[in-house]
């Protein structure tokens, strides 16, 4: 009984850590990126404010990468150019 509980708990922990990886960025970084775009490996423990001090630019990067949580070990992020407009990269049409 305890063995089954341990295996189940271990599976849940493993799956949750795998789900936390930024698969969007990993898939995007395998492709050729447009000029000015880059992929970066972020070390675990790095915080968003240190990585991107500008709040507006940080918000854009977080939205594009679909992530605003803490970083995992050797995680990748897609960094768009600083002068890009969110409406030009949003996966939907702006309203209004």
Secondary structure, 3 states (H helix, E strand, C coil): CHHHHHHHHHHHHHHHHHHCCCHHHHHHHCCCCCCCCEEEEECCCCCHHHHCCCHHHHHHHHHHHCCCCCCCCCEEEEECCCCCCHHHHCCCCCCC
